[in-house]
Amino acid sequence: MSKTKLNVEDYRSVLDSVDNGAFLLDRESTLVYANSRLCDRVDAPVGQFTERPVADLAAELLASDERDQFKQTLRTVLTDEYDEYPVSEQFRASGSTGTELRFSPVRDGGAVVGAVVVVGETTGPSAGRATREQELERYEAIVEASQDVLWMFTADWSEVVYLNSGFEEVWGITAEQLSEDPTLFLEGVHPDDRATVHSAMEILSNGEGAELEFRVNSAEDYGRWVRVEAEPVFEDGELTHIVGFTRDITEQKAYERNLEQTQRRLELALEAADAGVWEFDPDSAEIILHESRQTQVPADETNGRLPFGALLDQIHPDDRETARSTVETAIENGEDFEQEYRMIHDDGQTRWWQSNAQFVTEDEATQRLIGVSIDITDRKEHERRLEESNERLERFAYVASHDLQEPLRTVANYVDILAEDYEDDLDDEAQELIDVAVTATERMHSMINALLDYSRVTTRGSEFDQVQVDEAVGDIVDDLRVLLETHDGTVDCEPLPTVEADGDQIRQVFQNLVKNALEHSTDEPVTITISGEERPDEYRFEVADDGPGIAESQQEKIFRMFKSTHQYQTESQAKGVGLAICDNIVQRHGGEIWVESPPDEGATFVFTLDKQQPDGDLP
């Protein structure tokens, strides 16, 4: 737990306004601030005693035989053992004069975190009385400077004895109103909290202390939270007063609510993800399993602790050494890590896990790893099936490129031989049949090559890298120069973003779309416009033309294998495989592709690329 620190600025101006010397110290008896009058008194520069033990100041201020009594009084104040404050003590100074010190504790949340000491001088009884009156005024000034509401009631709560200026803002009631009618103290409390406050008042009236939190201020719909700590005051053994302080904790309560909501959302997220949180303590070599992880890994019943060695024993033998060295290296080098490994569970099942850990340094002596572990068995199974599917596609590609092509080549060769050797003997009908056979063979060859291209989108794709789309489109326009001239086409390209993608496949998408626009254009000149933009989660591109457009009923079909409309049945695209390839490539990049084609306004092909898509993974 972090140590509470004094806020010097809360007291500096008040201590500087005191006519006599005054100083502020923390609970460890270390001087935090001494005003200039005190420094002048001991002939020391301002700041000399800051962050030094108070004993150094006492050596300059008091006679040597008085210092033990000073330490004892100060210790009693800091441990909050006096019934009333301020505590006034007479000491003999280093010179001939007497010195009166007034000790007052400084609190934070009810706990004493330091003390204020005001130093006066006395030379006789009258001087002593004057000094006490002056110091009382100064003490009241210090009390008024406090950010807490300080108050005192009579033991029966019928009269307000003292109330500092902070009361009105917190309670929404003026000090004058409360003095006239002390019952307003309770009326200012939220109705649902009044019974609790009333019970605490009875406890205090019976001579016991009380501490509680509740809501106040009806003018603000009781939206202000306060913490009250109070104690009974006795004189000659008789209960005479109730004294206490009230601290505004509205911001703290709001922070606690937000923290609880955040914690709850985190717990729900971890539960939904079947994830567990853990810590690794290098000093004890133990894994501290938080509640969500204890259901996944058996741990010691005390605090969910598991020796690191015991956890390693549950990891698959083939992964055990890697897991051990990864953790040890992270601790040694102060590094984060991510790793996947298999664990053998109590039921004998072997499941895959992924752990992500962050190296945390709280101070020089406290270092640890904090991590989250997720069961990725289903994902691994999906990856295995995907790999098997890719292997089948590879085998299909081999068959298509070798075994299926060979009969086609044989048919084509024999048809050529037949046409050459018997050209003079064939009538027109036979020649027409030979032409049909040649055309069908060439089309089949084109379709097989298109199927190969489609299958290789996922099986032979490259790793993702930075792609300058502007440059890629420029290369495509150069490659299609002859086709553009043939169709009297032009390409206008707006500035395009740089993307993380498979460069060859992105070029193929743009090339296929530009060729589409050219090959289904009319005899009129065609203009193709390419544009793109970067969005928060994706990149969006458009390839628009001013051609005849596509009927709405056909717009979904054109991306299916061999399902293109008549106008897309071009030789170069093997009846629609080109657009199917575009769809497959875009899916590999985590995006979508579609066409927008209002009547008589041409066609606009739109596709997106996901920024977060893992490299090369199918969505």
PAVOLUM-662066 format. One line per field, with one value per residue (C-alpha): residue number from 0; x, z, y; residue in three letters. Coordinates in nm, 2 decimals. Each point is the difference from the previous one (the first is absolute). Layout:
<pts>
num	NUM;...;
xx	X;...;
zz	Z;...;
yy	Y;...;
residuo	ALA;...;
</pts>
This chain:
<pts>
num	0;1;2;3;4;5;6;7;8;9;10;11;12;13;14;15;16;17;18;19;20;21;22;23;24;25;26;27;28;29;30;31;32;33;34;35;36;37;38;39;40;41;42;43;44;45;46;47;48;49;50;51;52;53;54;55;56;57;58;59;60;61;62;63;64;65;66;67;68;69;70;71;72;73;74;75;76;77;78;79;80;81;82;83;84;85;86;87;88;89;90;91;92;93;94;95;96;97;98;99;100;101;102;103;104;105;106;107;108;109;110;111;112;113;114;115;116;117;118;119;120;121;122;123;124;125;126;127;128;129;130;131;132;133;134;135;136;137;138;139;140;141;142;143;144;145;146;147;148;149;150;151;152;153;154;155;156;157;158;159;160;161;162;163;164;165;166;167;168;169;170;171;172;173;174;175;176;177;178;179;180;181;182;183;184;185;186;187;188;189;190;191;192;193;194;195;196;197;198;199;200;201;202;203;204;205;206;207;208;209;210;211;212;213;214;215;216;217;218;219;220;221;222;223;224;225;226;227;228;229;230;231;232;233;234;235;236;237;238;239;240;241;242;243;244;245;246;247;248;249;250;251;252;253;254;255;256;257;258;259;260;261;262;263;264;265;266;267;268;269;270;271;272;273;274;275;276;277;278;279;280;281;282;283;284;285;286;287;288;289;290;291;292;293;294;295;296;297;298;299;300;301;302;303;304;305;306;307;308;309;310;311;312;313;314;315;316;317;318;319;320;321;322;323;324;325;326;327;328;329;330;331;332;333;334;335;336;337;338;339;340;341;342;343;344;345;346;347;348;349;350;351;352;353;354;355;356;357;358;359;360;361;362;363;364;365;366;367;368;369;370;371;372;373;374;375;376;377;378;379;380;381;382;383;384;385;386;387;388;389;390;391;392;393;394;395;396;397;398;399;400;401;402;403;404;405;406;407;408;409;410;411;412;413;414;415;416;417;418;419;420;421;422;423;424;425;426;427;428;429;430;431;432;433;434;435;436;437;438;439;440;441;442;443;444;445;446;447;448;449;450;451;452;453;454;455;456;457;458;459;460;461;462;463;464;465;466;467;468;469;470;471;472;473;474;475;476;477;478;479;480;481;482;483;484;485;486;487;488;489;490;491;492;493;494;495;496;497;498;499;500;501;502;503;504;505;506;507;508;509;510;511;512;513;514;515;516;517;518;519;520;521;522;523;524;525;526;527;528;529;530;531;532;533;534;535;536;537;538;539;540;541;542;543;544;545;546;547;548;549;550;551;552;553;554;555;556;557;558;559;560;561;562;563;564;565;566;567;568;569;570;571;572;573;574;575;576;577;578;579;580;581;582;583;584;585;586;587;588;589;590;591;592;593;594;595;596;597;598;599;600;601;602;603;604;605;606;607;608;609;610;611;612;613;614;615;616;617;618;
xx	0.00;0.14;0.09;-0.23;0.19;-0.06;-0.10;0.23;-0.19;-0.31;0.20;0.28;-0.20;-0.15;0.34;0.16;-0.27;0.07;0.20;0.20;0.20;-0.19;0.08;-0.17;0.13;-0.11;-0.08;0.36;0.10;0.16;-0.02;-0.22;0.00;0.12;-0.10;0.24;-0.06;0.11;0.31;0.08;-0.03;0.26;0.21;-0.03;-0.08;-0.35;-0.01;0.29;-0.21;-0.23;0.01;0.21;-0.09;-0.18;0.27;0.24;-0.24;-0.06;0.38;0.00;-0.33;0.00;0.23;0.17;-0.19;-0.34;0.04;-0.11;-0.32;-0.06;0.05;-0.24;-0.27;0.04;-0.02;-0.32;-0.16;0.10;-0.15;-0.32;-0.01;-0.11;-0.37;0.01;0.20;0.20;0.24;0.20;0.33;0.26;0.36;0.33;0.17;0.37;0.01;-0.16;-0.35;-0.28;-0.16;-0.35;-0.07;-0.35;-0.04;-0.29;-0.04;-0.06;-0.24;-0.08;-0.31;0.00;0.36;0.27;0.25;0.20;-0.01;0.02;0.21;-0.02;0.29;-0.06;0.21;-0.10;0.18;-0.27;-0.37;-0.15;0.22;-0.11;-0.37;0.06;0.19;-0.27;-0.27;0.21;0.08;-0.36;-0.09;0.27;-0.11;-0.35;0.14;0.17;-0.33;-0.18;0.25;-0.08;-0.19;-0.20;-0.31;0.09;-0.27;-0.10;-0.34;-0.11;-0.03;-0.38;0.03;-0.21;0.26;0.27;0.32;0.23;-0.03;0.26;-0.08;0.00;-0.33;-0.24;0.14;-0.01;-0.33;-0.19;-0.10;0.15;0.17;-0.26;-0.28;0.16;0.07;-0.36;-0.13;0.26;-0.25;0.07;0.32;-0.20;-0.25;0.28;0.07;-0.14;-0.33;0.13;0.31;-0.16;-0.06;0.37;0.11;-0.25;0.14;0.35;-0.11;-0.14;0.33;0.20;-0.24;0.07;0.37;0.13;0.16;-0.16;0.10;-0.24;-0.07;-0.33;-0.16;-0.09;-0.12;-0.36;0.06;0.22;-0.25;0.22;0.27;0.28;0.17;0.18;0.21;-0.04;0.23;-0.10;0.11;-0.16;0.17;0.02;0.07;0.07;-0.14;-0.33;-0.10;-0.04;0.04;0.02;0.28;0.06;0.09;-0.19;0.18;-0.15;0.06;-0.23;0.29;0.13;-0.34;-0.03;0.35;-0.10;-0.31;0.19;0.26;-0.27;-0.17;0.34;0.08;-0.34;0.04;0.35;-0.13;-0.28;0.24;0.24;-0.29;-0.13;0.35;0.06;0.31;0.18;0.22;0.32;0.31;0.35;0.20;0.37;0.09;-0.22;0.00;-0.37;-0.29;-0.28;-0.32;-0.29;-0.34;-0.09;0.32;-0.04;-0.28;0.24;0.31;0.00;0.18;0.07;-0.31;0.18;-0.03;0.00;0.38;0.17;0.38;0.14;0.15;-0.34;-0.15;0.28;-0.08;-0.35;0.14;0.05;0.36;0.07;-0.08;0.13;0.36;-0.12;-0.25;0.26;0.26;-0.25;-0.10;0.36;0.12;-0.29;0.09;0.37;-0.03;-0.31;-0.20;-0.36;-0.07;-0.27;0.01;-0.22;0.03;-0.20;-0.12;-0.10;-0.32;-0.12;-0.25;0.29;-0.09;0.28;-0.11;0.18;0.06;0.13;0.16;0.08;0.20;0.13;0.30;-0.09;0.24;-0.17;0.33;0.36;-0.08;-0.34;-0.01;-0.25;-0.17;-0.37;-0.17;-0.32;-0.05;-0.26;-0.10;0.06;-0.07;-0.30;0.22;0.28;-0.26;-0.12;0.36;0.06;-0.31;0.09;0.35;-0.16;-0.23;0.30;0.18;-0.30;-0.01;0.37;-0.06;-0.29;0.22;0.26;-0.26;-0.15;0.33;0.13;-0.25;-0.30;0.21;0.15;-0.32;-0.09;0.34;-0.06;-0.34;0.13;0.30;-0.22;-0.25;0.28;0.14;-0.35;-0.05;0.34;0.01;-0.36;-0.06;-0.07;-0.24;-0.22;-0.32;-0.11;-0.20;0.30;0.22;-0.26;0.00;0.38;-0.01;-0.25;0.22;0.31;-0.20;-0.14;0.35;0.15;-0.29;0.05;0.37;-0.08;-0.25;0.25;0.26;-0.26;-0.08;0.37;0.03;-0.31;0.14;0.35;-0.14;0.01;0.26;0.27;-0.06;0.29;0.05;-0.15;0.22;-0.03;-0.15;0.00;-0.33;0.07;0.31;-0.19;-0.28;0.26;0.16;-0.33;-0.09;0.34;-0.07;-0.34;0.10;-0.08;-0.34;-0.08;0.09;-0.21;-0.31;0.08;0.02;0.16;0.07;-0.02;0.16;-0.05;0.26;-0.01;0.11;0.28;-0.13;0.13;-0.08;0.12;0.13;-0.04;-0.36;-0.10;0.14;-0.21;-0.32;0.05;0.11;-0.31;-0.23;0.16;-0.02;-0.37;-0.07;0.17;-0.13;-0.37;0.01;-0.19;0.15;0.01;0.32;0.01;0.14;0.10;0.05;0.19;-0.02;0.07;0.00;0.13;-0.27;0.05;-0.03;0.04;0.10;-0.27;0.06;-0.23;0.05;-0.27;-0.08;-0.25;-0.09;-0.35;-0.02;-0.13;-0.37;-0.09;-0.11;0.34;0.22;0.05;0.05;0.30;0.23;-0.09;0.21;-0.11;-0.32;0.07;-0.27;0.04;0.18;0.27;0.06;0.33;0.28;0.25;-0.21;-0.12;-0.37;0.02;0.30;0.18;-0.25;-0.02;0.38;-0.04;-0.26;0.24;0.29;-0.20;-0.13;0.35;0.07;-0.30;-0.21;-0.31;-0.07;-0.32;-0.12;-0.22;-0.17;-0.29;-0.18;0.19;0.27;0.27;0.14;0.20;0.19;0.06;0.23;0.15;0.31;0.00;0.28;-0.02;0.00;0.29;0.25;-0.13;-0.27;-0.34;-0.28;
zz	0.00;-0.09;0.28;0.05;-0.06;0.14;-0.24;0.10;-0.20;0.23;0.29;-0.14;-0.01;0.34;0.17;-0.18;0.15;0.36;0.19;0.18;-0.13;-0.12;-0.18;-0.16;0.03;-0.13;0.20;-0.02;0.18;-0.31;-0.05;-0.30;0.03;0.25;-0.04;-0.02;0.35;0.15;-0.22;0.11;0.36;-0.03;-0.24;-0.29;-0.37;-0.12;-0.11;0.21;0.20;-0.28;-0.03;0.31;0.33;0.24;0.26;-0.20;0.06;0.36;0.06;-0.12;0.18;0.34;0.30;-0.02;0.31;-0.15;-0.33;0.13;0.13;-0.34;-0.18;0.24;-0.05;-0.37;-0.01;0.20;-0.24;-0.30;0.15;0.08;0.37;0.13;0.06;-0.09;-0.24;-0.02;0.26;0.17;0.17;0.17;-0.08;0.09;-0.30;-0.08;0.15;0.32;-0.14;0.03;-0.31;-0.04;-0.28;-0.12;-0.18;-0.23;-0.20;-0.38;-0.13;-0.33;-0.01;0.38;0.03;0.15;-0.28;0.17;0.24;0.01;0.28;0.08;0.20;0.25;0.27;0.36;0.26;0.27;0.07;-0.19;-0.30;0.02;-0.01;-0.29;-0.19;0.05;-0.12;-0.31;-0.07;0.04;-0.27;-0.22;0.06;-0.10;-0.32;-0.07;0.06;-0.23;-0.27;0.02;-0.30;0.25;0.19;0.37;0.26;0.36;0.16;0.36;0.11;-0.04;-0.35;0.10;-0.06;-0.26;0.18;-0.30;-0.37;-0.26;-0.33;-0.21;0.13;-0.22;-0.33;0.09;0.19;-0.20;0.34;0.14;0.34;0.13;-0.10;0.18;0.31;0.02;-0.06;0.05;-0.11;-0.36;0.03;-0.03;-0.25;-0.24;-0.02;-0.28;0.13;-0.06;0.21;0.30;0.20;-0.03;0.10;0.29;0.13;-0.02;0.20;0.27;0.02;0.04;0.26;0.19;0.01;-0.30;-0.33;-0.34;-0.36;-0.30;-0.35;-0.13;-0.25;0.08;-0.16;-0.10;-0.23;-0.21;0.02;0.26;-0.26;0.24;0.19;0.33;0.25;0.37;0.28;0.35;0.36;0.34;0.22;0.38;0.27;0.35;-0.11;-0.13;-0.37;-0.10;-0.38;-0.33;-0.23;-0.35;-0.36;-0.33;-0.32;-0.35;-0.17;-0.31;-0.25;0.18;-0.01;-0.37;-0.06;0.20;-0.20;-0.33;0.13;0.10;-0.34;-0.18;0.21;-0.07;-0.37;0.01;0.19;-0.26;-0.29;0.16;0.06;-0.35;-0.14;0.24;0.11;0.33;0.17;0.19;0.15;0.02;0.31;-0.07;0.37;0.10;-0.35;0.03;-0.24;0.17;-0.17;0.01;0.05;-0.37;-0.06;0.30;-0.17;-0.29;0.19;0.33;0.27;0.37;0.20;0.17;-0.21;-0.33;0.00;-0.22;0.00;-0.35;-0.01;0.06;-0.28;-0.23;0.09;-0.15;-0.33;-0.29;0.01;-0.35;0.11;0.35;-0.05;-0.23;0.25;0.28;-0.19;-0.13;0.35;0.14;-0.29;0.05;0.36;-0.06;-0.28;0.12;-0.31;-0.10;-0.17;-0.19;-0.05;-0.08;0.17;0.07;0.35;0.12;0.21;0.29;-0.23;-0.23;-0.27;-0.17;-0.07;-0.16;0.19;-0.09;0.27;-0.03;0.28;0.09;0.21;0.28;0.23;0.30;0.16;0.00;0.23;-0.15;-0.35;-0.14;-0.31;-0.04;-0.27;-0.16;-0.13;-0.25;-0.11;-0.38;-0.06;-0.23;-0.20;-0.03;-0.13;-0.25;-0.11;-0.04;-0.21;-0.21;-0.06;-0.11;-0.23;-0.15;-0.05;-0.19;-0.21;-0.07;-0.11;-0.22;-0.15;-0.08;-0.16;-0.19;-0.13;-0.10;-0.02;-0.13;-0.24;-0.16;-0.16;-0.13;-0.17;-0.15;-0.13;-0.14;-0.17;-0.17;-0.11;-0.16;-0.17;-0.13;-0.13;-0.18;-0.14;-0.12;-0.08;-0.37;0.08;0.26;-0.10;0.16;0.27;0.11;0.00;0.22;0.24;0.02;0.07;0.28;0.15;-0.01;0.16;0.28;0.07;0.03;0.22;0.23;0.02;0.10;0.26;0.16;0.02;0.15;0.27;0.07;0.05;0.23;0.22;0.03;0.16;0.34;-0.06;-0.17;0.13;0.12;0.34;0.06;-0.05;-0.07;-0.34;-0.18;-0.17;-0.22;-0.15;-0.03;-0.21;-0.21;-0.09;-0.09;-0.23;-0.18;-0.03;-0.15;-0.24;-0.31;0.13;0.10;-0.35;-0.16;0.20;-0.01;0.38;0.25;0.38;0.24;0.34;0.31;0.28;0.17;0.35;0.08;0.14;0.17;-0.24;-0.24;-0.28;-0.29;0.09;0.04;-0.34;-0.14;0.15;-0.16;-0.33;-0.02;0.08;-0.26;-0.26;0.09;-0.07;-0.33;-0.13;0.07;-0.13;-0.31;-0.32;0.18;0.17;0.37;0.30;0.31;0.33;0.29;0.35;0.36;0.36;0.34;0.27;0.37;-0.04;-0.37;-0.35;-0.26;-0.37;-0.30;-0.37;-0.20;-0.37;-0.23;-0.19;-0.03;0.36;0.15;0.06;0.37;-0.03;-0.12;0.25;0.25;-0.25;-0.18;0.29;-0.01;-0.18;-0.36;0.07;-0.19;-0.21;-0.37;-0.02;0.24;-0.19;-0.14;-0.11;0.23;0.31;-0.07;0.06;0.33;0.18;-0.01;0.23;0.22;0.03;0.11;0.26;0.13;0.03;0.17;0.25;0.08;0.09;0.23;-0.23;-0.22;-0.37;-0.17;-0.30;-0.01;-0.33;-0.03;-0.33;-0.29;0.23;-0.06;0.27;0.31;0.16;0.37;0.23;0.35;0.17;0.38;0.18;0.29;-0.21;0.10;-0.28;-0.25;0.21;-0.15;0.18;
yy	0.00;0.34;0.24;0.30;0.33;0.34;0.28;0.28;0.26;-0.05;0.13;0.22;0.33;-0.05;-0.08;0.29;0.23;-0.10;0.26;-0.26;-0.29;-0.30;-0.33;-0.30;-0.35;-0.34;-0.32;-0.11;0.32;0.14;0.38;0.09;0.38;0.26;0.36;0.29;0.13;-0.34;0.00;0.36;-0.11;-0.27;0.21;-0.25;0.06;-0.09;-0.36;-0.12;-0.23;-0.13;-0.38;-0.03;-0.17;0.23;-0.08;0.22;0.30;-0.09;0.01;0.37;0.09;-0.17;-0.05;-0.34;-0.14;0.10;-0.19;-0.34;0.15;0.17;-0.34;-0.17;0.27;-0.01;-0.38;0.01;0.25;-0.20;-0.32;0.20;-0.08;0.33;0.07;0.37;0.22;0.21;-0.13;0.28;-0.07;0.23;-0.06;0.18;0.14;0.00;0.35;0.13;0.04;-0.25;-0.14;-0.12;-0.26;-0.07;-0.34;-0.08;-0.32;0.01;-0.26;-0.17;-0.22;-0.01;-0.12;0.22;0.07;0.28;0.29;0.38;0.16;0.37;0.14;0.29;0.17;0.08;0.21;0.01;-0.08;0.29;-0.07;-0.36;0.09;0.24;-0.27;-0.26;0.24;0.08;-0.36;-0.10;0.26;-0.14;-0.36;0.10;0.15;-0.34;-0.18;0.24;-0.08;-0.37;-0.14;-0.21;0.11;0.02;0.01;-0.03;-0.06;-0.03;-0.36;0.00;0.16;0.29;0.28;0.06;0.10;0.04;-0.02;0.10;0.17;-0.31;-0.13;0.21;-0.12;-0.37;0.00;0.26;0.17;0.32;0.00;0.25;-0.23;-0.30;0.21;0.10;-0.36;-0.27;-0.26;0.12;-0.20;-0.32;0.14;0.08;-0.38;-0.22;-0.15;-0.35;0.07;0.18;-0.31;-0.09;0.35;0.01;-0.33;0.14;0.31;-0.22;-0.20;0.33;0.12;-0.32;0.08;-0.20;0.11;-0.04;0.00;-0.02;0.11;0.15;0.24;0.36;0.33;0.01;0.29;-0.23;-0.29;-0.16;-0.06;0.09;-0.28;0.06;-0.19;0.09;-0.09;0.11;-0.05;0.08;0.26;-0.05;0.26;-0.13;-0.34;0.15;0.00;0.36;0.03;-0.19;0.11;-0.12;0.08;-0.05;-0.06;0.04;-0.34;0.05;-0.02;-0.30;-0.18;0.08;-0.14;-0.31;-0.05;0.04;-0.24;-0.26;0.04;-0.04;-0.30;-0.16;0.06;-0.15;-0.30;-0.05;0.04;-0.26;-0.23;0.04;-0.06;-0.30;0.19;-0.01;0.26;-0.09;0.14;-0.15;0.10;-0.06;0.02;-0.30;-0.16;-0.03;0.06;0.19;-0.10;0.24;-0.15;-0.03;-0.21;-0.23;-0.19;-0.08;-0.09;-0.18;0.21;-0.01;0.09;0.28;0.32;-0.19;-0.04;-0.26;-0.07;0.08;-0.35;-0.15;0.20;-0.12;-0.36;0.05;0.14;-0.25;-0.14;0.13;0.35;0.00;0.12;0.28;0.12;0.00;0.18;0.26;0.10;0.00;0.22;0.24;0.04;0.03;0.26;0.18;-0.09;-0.07;-0.33;-0.19;-0.38;-0.30;-0.33;-0.32;-0.10;-0.34;0.04;-0.22;-0.17;-0.11;0.25;0.19;0.36;0.29;0.33;0.34;0.22;0.37;0.15;0.34;0.07;0.24;0.19;0.16;0.10;-0.12;-0.29;-0.10;-0.15;-0.25;-0.12;0.06;-0.20;-0.13;-0.36;-0.10;-0.35;0.00;-0.37;0.08;0.25;-0.26;-0.25;0.25;0.07;-0.37;-0.04;0.30;-0.14;-0.33;0.19;0.19;-0.33;-0.14;0.31;-0.04;-0.36;0.12;0.26;-0.26;-0.23;0.29;0.12;-0.34;-0.28;0.20;0.20;-0.31;-0.14;0.35;0.02;-0.34;0.09;0.33;-0.17;-0.27;0.26;0.20;-0.31;-0.09;0.35;0.01;-0.36;-0.01;0.36;-0.08;-0.29;0.19;0.17;0.33;-0.18;-0.21;0.31;0.18;-0.29;0.02;0.37;-0.06;-0.27;0.24;0.28;-0.22;-0.13;0.35;0.11;-0.31;0.08;0.36;-0.11;-0.24;0.28;0.23;-0.27;-0.03;0.38;-0.01;-0.28;0.17;0.31;-0.17;-0.27;0.20;0.36;0.20;0.16;0.34;0.30;0.37;0.06;0.34;-0.03;0.30;-0.17;-0.33;0.16;0.18;-0.33;-0.15;0.29;-0.05;-0.38;0.06;0.27;-0.20;-0.10;0.36;0.12;-0.28;0.11;0.37;0.00;0.23;-0.04;0.29;-0.08;0.21;-0.01;-0.34;-0.11;-0.24;-0.33;-0.31;-0.28;-0.27;0.23;-0.25;-0.07;0.36;0.07;-0.29;0.14;0.34;-0.16;-0.23;0.29;0.23;-0.28;-0.05;0.36;-0.02;-0.33;0.06;0.36;0.10;0.15;0.34;0.12;-0.12;0.19;-0.19;0.19;-0.16;0.16;-0.11;0.12;-0.11;-0.05;-0.07;-0.38;-0.06;0.12;0.06;0.00;0.07;-0.08;0.18;0.00;0.18;-0.31;-0.16;-0.11;-0.33;-0.09;-0.01;-0.37;-0.10;0.20;-0.28;-0.28;0.15;-0.09;-0.37;-0.26;-0.03;0.19;0.32;0.16;-0.01;0.33;-0.13;-0.32;0.12;-0.23;0.15;-0.05;-0.36;0.09;0.18;-0.16;0.33;0.17;-0.31;0.03;0.37;-0.11;-0.27;0.24;0.27;-0.26;-0.11;0.36;0.01;0.22;0.00;0.07;0.10;0.20;0.31;0.07;0.24;-0.03;0.17;0.13;-0.26;-0.24;0.07;-0.30;0.07;-0.20;0.03;-0.13;-0.05;0.17;-0.25;-0.32;-0.23;-0.05;-0.25;-0.15;-0.07;0.18;
residuo	MET;SER;LYS;THR;LYS;LEU;ASN;VAL;GLU;ASP;TYR;ARG;SER;VAL;LEU;ASP;SER;VAL;ASP;ASN;GLY;ALA;PHE;LEU;LEU;ASP;ARG;GLU;SER;THR;LEU;VAL;TYR;ALA;ASN;SER;ARG;LEU;CYS;ASP;ARG;VAL;ASP;ALA;PRO;VAL;GLY;GLN;PHE;THR;GLU;ARG;PRO;VAL;ALA;ASP;LEU;ALA;ALA;GLU;LEU;LEU;ALA;SER;ASP;GLU;ARG;ASP;GLN;PHE;LYS;GLN;THR;LEU;ARG;THR;VAL;LEU;THR;ASP;GLU;TYR;ASP;GLU;TYR;PRO;VAL;SER;GLU;GLN;PHE;ARG;ALA;SER;GLY;SER;THR;GLY;THR;GLU;LEU;ARG;PHE;SER;PRO;VAL;ARG;ASP;GLY;GLY;ALA;VAL;VAL;GLY;ALA;VAL;VAL;VAL;VAL;GLY;GLU;THR;THR;GLY;PRO;SER;ALA;GLY;ARG;ALA;THR;ARG;GLU;GLN;GLU;LEU;GLU;ARG;TYR;GLU;ALA;ILE;VAL;GLU;ALA;SER;GLN;ASP;VAL;LEU;TRP;MET;PHE;THR;ALA;ASP;TRP;SER;GLU;VAL;VAL;TYR;LEU;ASN;SER;GLY;PHE;GLU;GLU;VAL;TRP;GLY;ILE;THR;ALA;GLU;GLN;LEU;SER;GLU;ASP;PRO;THR;LEU;PHE;LEU;GLU;GLY;VAL;HIS;PRO;ASP;ASP;ARG;ALA;THR;VAL;HIS;SER;ALA;MET;GLU;ILE;LEU;SER;ASN;GLY;GLU;GLY;ALA;GLU;LEU;GLU;PHE;ARG;VAL;ASN;SER;ALA;GLU;ASP;TYR;GLY;ARG;TRP;VAL;ARG;VAL;GLU;ALA;GLU;PRO;VAL;PHE;GLU;ASP;GLY;GLU;LEU;THR;HIS;ILE;VAL;GLY;PHE;THR;ARG;ASP;ILE;THR;GLU;GLN;LYS;ALA;TYR;GLU;ARG;ASN;LEU;GLU;GLN;THR;GLN;ARG;ARG;LEU;GLU;LEU;ALA;LEU;GLU;ALA;ALA;ASP;ALA;GLY;VAL;TRP;GLU;PHE;ASP;PRO;ASP;SER;ALA;GLU;ILE;ILE;LEU;HIS;GLU;SER;ARG;GLN;THR;GLN;VAL;PRO;ALA;ASP;GLU;THR;ASN;GLY;ARG;LEU;PRO;PHE;GLY;ALA;LEU;LEU;ASP;GLN;ILE;HIS;PRO;ASP;ASP;ARG;GLU;THR;ALA;ARG;SER;THR;VAL;GLU;THR;ALA;ILE;GLU;ASN;GLY;GLU;ASP;PHE;GLU;GLN;GLU;TYR;ARG;MET;ILE;HIS;ASP;ASP;GLY;GLN;THR;ARG;TRP;TRP;GLN;SER;ASN;ALA;GLN;PHE;VAL;THR;GLU;ASP;GLU;ALA;THR;GLN;ARG;LEU;ILE;GLY;VAL;SER;ILE;ASP;ILE;THR;ASP;ARG;LYS;GLU;HIS;GLU;ARG;ARG;LEU;GLU;GLU;SER;ASN;GLU;ARG;LEU;GLU;ARG;PHE;ALA;TYR;VAL;ALA;SER;HIS;ASP;LEU;GLN;GLU;PRO;LEU;ARG;THR;VAL;ALA;ASN;TYR;VAL;ASP;ILE;LEU;ALA;GLU;ASP;TYR;GLU;ASP;ASP;LEU;ASP;ASP;GLU;ALA;GLN;GLU;LEU;ILE;ASP;VAL;ALA;VAL;THR;ALA;THR;GLU;ARG;MET;HIS;SER;MET;ILE;ASN;ALA;LEU;LEU;ASP;TYR;SER;ARG;VAL;THR;THR;ARG;GLY;SER;GLU;PHE;ASP;GLN;VAL;GLN;VAL;ASP;GLU;ALA;VAL;GLY;ASP;ILE;VAL;ASP;ASP;LEU;ARG;VAL;LEU;LEU;GLU;THR;HIS;ASP;GLY;THR;VAL;ASP;CYS;GLU;PRO;LEU;PRO;THR;VAL;GLU;ALA;ASP;GLY;ASP;GLN;ILE;ARG;GLN;VAL;PHE;GLN;ASN;LEU;VAL;LYS;ASN;ALA;LEU;GLU;HIS;SER;THR;ASP;GLU;PRO;VAL;THR;ILE;THR;ILE;SER;GLY;GLU;GLU;ARG;PRO;ASP;GLU;TYR;ARG;PHE;GLU;VAL;ALA;ASP;ASP;GLY;PRO;GLY;ILE;ALA;GLU;SER;GLN;GLN;GLU;LYS;ILE;PHE;ARG;MET;PHE;LYS;SER;THR;HIS;GLN;TYR;GLN;THR;GLU;SER;GLN;ALA;LYS;GLY;VAL;GLY;LEU;ALA;ILE;CYS;ASP;ASN;ILE;VAL;GLN;ARG;HIS;GLY;GLY;GLU;ILE;TRP;VAL;GLU;SER;PRO;PRO;ASP;GLU;GLY;ALA;THR;PHE;VAL;PHE;THR;LEU;ASP;LYS;GLN;GLN;PRO;ASP;GLY;ASP;LEU;PRO;
</pts>
